[in-house]
Amino acid sequence: MTRLGTPYGSRLDRTRPVRFTFEGKAYHGFAGDCIASALAASDQWVLSRSFKYHRPRGIMTMAGAEANTLVQLPSEPNVPADLTPLQDGMMVTAQNVNGSLENDRDAVIDRFGRFLPVGFYYRTFMGPRQDSWLRFWEPMIRRKAGLGIVDVKAPHLSFDKAHLHCDLLVVGAGPAGLSAAISAAQAGADVLLCDDNPEIGGSLTYRRCDPGILFSLAAKAAKLPNLRIMTGTICNGWYEDNWLPLIQGNRLYRTRAREVVLATGAIEQPAVFRNNDLPGIMAGGAVQRLLRHYAVQPGRRAVVLAANDDGYDSALDLVEAGVELAAIVDPRPNAGDRAGELRARGIGILAGAPIEEASGTRGNKHVTRVRIGSRWIDCDLVAVSVGSVPAWQLPCHAGAIVGYDDATARMTLSLPVGAAVRLAGAVAGKSRLQSAMADGRRA
């Protein structure tokens, strides 16, 4: 196991080692690790197989925004390895494999992908006579499909419920959510702020920014007795009259709020190129989370696809963490404003040239190189920053409509007139730090 030294690893307690198994093999991490970070620190990057073609899958966002990291615990299927805290003695296995994760017999299906388009089984095996589908093909396909295994003999667990009431519920404790909660509490409102992360701060805990901003916000929040903060808490939906279920551990809080602000942030998107799903290709935010939260160096030689300033921030973070930067690829005709800082460090920038293809090891278990035009560049990490979409789930519960803005080339959310909630920060299109904080105060 290799880890970066301090100040990396903000979530780790290095004095408390944790032992666990994955696919029957022994591993260890630290208290504060998640399953995915502990495996990555031990150079285990393949976590699962894809649903249909059984292609190797690895970390993409480190934020639970994709199915790549779903794993099986003895009595619980479909557990997100990038969100689930590591516990001593955990027995973790991969899902959707036939044989073993490393040698999945069903991986042969990938070779016939061109003959198995989306929905082929509906068109091929269903018709006027559905007997063959029901009696033969359907059971066969169902055995191949599905993800985790439900243990009907799993031990019974205890769950309880409680009731909460507040003037304002803020969902998301990033810069916008913190600013909204502090402003409302300073005005005298009874405020509840919840976040699914183990700490407050959101992007401030892993992005390249002034740490004093988070310290200042946290200090202001701590001085407000009418501001309650609940971390490790999932807001599981929005219902009529601002009724929201908050889940913290094994407890469900039935929460009724007079007003609601959703500061749920944005979800990074992958870039489209051939073999863009290989393990070792991940979002820039995932790279930064691995570095700052878990002290994991995500690669030794990296290519960064940067279509925005976030990509340049990821590149600088990688250089400072000792990763060799093979190239920065900026698909825009002119490189961004941050290009000069990297050129001064002797790092080449390829402007106006997107990544067209990636190539992997035998069995596609890790990326080994990428192609830009006719040029191949060796690497074991590709960090992708090409944009994001608003975290739309909760806003859409409250009636928001997803749209697209041609001027900014971004997905948008619009709330109906008289909506019972407000949006703030990146979910409302305010991705810059200062504008996100101002938007939180406005909301």
Secondary structure, 3 states (H helix, E strand, C coil): CCCCCCCCCCCCEEEEEEEEEECCEEEEEEECCEHHHHHHHCCCCCCEECCCCCCEECCCCCCCCCCCCEEEECCEEEEECCCCECCCCEEEECCCCCECCCCEHHHHHHHHHHHCCCCHHHHHHCCCCCHHHHHHHHHHHHHHCCCCCCCCCCCCCCCEEEEEEEEEEEECCCHHHHHHHHHHHHCCCCEEEECCCCCCCHHHHCCCCCHHHHHHHHHHHHCCCCEEEECCEEECCCECCCEEEEEECCEEEEEEEEEEEECCCEEECCCCCECCCCCCEEEHHHHHHHHHHHCCCCCCEEEEEECCHHHHHHHHHHHHCCCEEEEEEECCCCCCCCHHHHHCCCCCEEECCCCCEEEECCCCCCEEEEEECCEEEECCEEEEECCEEECCHHHHHCCCEEEEECCCCEEEEECCCCCCEEECHHHHCCCCHHHHHHHHHHC
